[in-house]
Amino acid sequence: MEVAGGRVAPGQVGYSDALVPLVPRDVTATSEAARRGLRVEFTDGTIVLSPDADDLVGLEIALLSGFEHLT
């Protein structure tokens, strides 16, 4: 995960503290590419999901939701 102070990875001190504030934020951009993963950008941080093959349990690496008001 990329934040203003640098990068933080799962298991590192500060990872949860960096991730939780992004939950209510608006997404400003997304991109995806083979071998680079899924990139979700916020105004004050970026999450990059790029799991190794051993990390994959199913077909999805992310679930996009929050569009109930459009149905």
C-alpha positions in Angstrom: 0.0 0.0 0.0 1.3 3.4 -0.9 0.8 6.3 1.4 2.3 9.8 1.8 5.1 8.4 4.1 6.0 5.6 1.7 4.9 2.0 1.3 3.4 -0.3 3.9 2.7 -4.0 3.5 0.4 -6.4 5.3 1.9 -7.4 8.6 4.0 -4.3 8.9 3.5 -1.9 11.8 1.2 0.8 10.6 -0.6 -1.1 7.8 -4.0 -1.2 9.5 -3.6 2.4 10.6 -2.9 3.4 6.9 -5.7 1.2 5.5 -8.7 2.0 7.7 -8.9 5.7 7.0 -9.2 4.9 3.2 -12.5 3.0 3.7 -14.9 6.0 3.6 -12.8 7.9 1.0 -13.7 8.4 -2.7 -11.8 6.5 -5.3 -10.1 8.9 -7.7 -8.7 6.4 -10.2 -8.3 2.7 -10.9 -6.1 0.7 -13.2 -5.1 -2.9 -13.8 -2.4 -4.7 -15.7 -1.1 -8.2 -16.0 1.8 -8.8 -13.5 1.1 -5.3 -12.0 -2.2 -6.0 -10.4 -5.2 -3.9 -9.5 -4.4 -0.3 -8.4 -7.1 1.7 -6.5 -6.1 5.4 -5.9 -7.6 7.7 -3.3 -6.9 11.3 -2.6 -4.5 10.4 0.2 -3.3 6.9 -0.6 -3.2 4.0 -3.0 -3.9 0.3 -2.6 -2.2 -2.1 -5.0 -3.5 -5.7 -5.1 -1.0 -8.0 -6.9 -1.1 -11.4 -5.2 1.3 -14.2 -6.0 -0.3 -17.4 -7.5 0.0 -19.1 -4.1 -2.1 -16.3 -2.5 -5.1 -16.8 -4.8 -7.8 -19.0 -3.3 -10.6 -18.2 -5.8 -11.2 -16.3 -9.0 -11.5 -12.8 -7.4 -8.9 -10.6 -5.8 -11.3 -7.8 -5.0 -15.0 -7.1 -4.8 -16.4 -3.8 -5.9 -19.6 -2.7 -4.2 -21.5 0.4 -3.1 -23.7 1.0 -6.1 -27.0 0.0 -4.5 -28.4 3.5 -5.1 -28.1 3.0 -8.9 -30.4 0.0 -9.0 
